[in-house]
Amino acid sequence: MNYILFDGPSRNSLLPFTYTRPVADIRIGILTIREKWEKHLQTTTTTITEDYLTDKYPMVEMEENIMINASYAPNTSLVEVVKSLKENQAIFEGDNIIAFFSKDSQEEIDFDTYEIIDFEEEVLKIENTWDIFSKNDLAIQLDFDLITNGRKSQPISKTNNVIAPENIFLEEGAKVEYATLNASTGPIYIGENAEIMEGVLVRGGLAMCEGSRIKMGAKLYGANTFGPYSTLGGEVKNTVVFGYSNKGHEGYLGDSVLGEWCNLGADTNNSNLKNNYAEVRLWNYETEGFAKTGLQFCGLMMGDHSKCGINTMFNTGTVIGVSANIFGSGFPRNFVPSFSWGGNSGFTTYLTKKAFEVAKVVMLRRNVEFSTQDAAILEHIFEDTKKFRRQ
């Protein structure tokens, strides 16, 4: 069977992260949503997403297909129902579509003609940006169970101080020496060639993906995910880093999400709790205003390719778009549009020519090419977000 993951109605609620990727390629837990589905289904998937993303994320349609809402992460029960779908059948959770069978000959999908299968079990669903960090604890546990089932961890060096070693898994090439690993509060997964340096204090859950590094003396607690080839230091709590991003120095980062190719300057700090303990509101790209999150703790949401200078301070519930560059004293405002250059004293437009020059250098350091597809995506975002830079 051919499986296709589609963005679904939550795509705009997941901006700025879905400016540069389909919903399926959001990382939560150890794996991206796509990687979770592919491991469960034991096959590859493609994507229905925004037109400007299709060159990089193409769709492959066959005669018979099963379409899956990428906001839903798989579990064993859901996968069984999805794999058993027949023609004119669809799976719903209440009024929300999870998956449906389609044929390439169908010009329109009319669910009134479908047999509806109600899925009533609890399932991990990613509808808003803050779900990525607030549901990360559960996601790490689910991925840990999936990835490590029937496998044996590499040995943990005796130089480490370890609590609950049965909840710790090291992949081939992982390095951990003279660290404290407490997995009693959640699993600790250390990917291939990842490294935890000396003096690091870890309280699980923790997901370190391939090639990621935690620098000496870092303090990590809550459910943290560090994507491939990311570098983390200082104090980090309940944060998801998609990959290829750096927070390499002292400073606090909590209840936050960083995209790819981000960099936080030394001693950058974010607030994750308002002084009056009030509910945090975040910028909403659909309403073009600030919306309630229902959360008391919520920090920084930073889109791909964005960066900040040393000693940057971010207020509670700050949203940074794609390819923004922030520096200077004081707090920048709680919403910084994509391709903005500046800080508390004001912003100008960060032109794509300059932004692309930086992106090429940054990506080359990780032996990744800044492709014509990447450039076209960022050009589209630059044009699409002009209205926000005028505010």
Order of alpha helices (4+ residues) and beta strands (2+ residues): beta-alpha-beta-beta-alpha-beta-beta-beta-alpha-alpha-beta-beta-beta-beta-beta-beta-beta-beta-beta-beta-beta-beta-beta-beta-beta-beta-beta-beta-beta-beta-beta-beta-beta-beta-beta-beta-beta-beta-beta-alpha-alpha-alpha
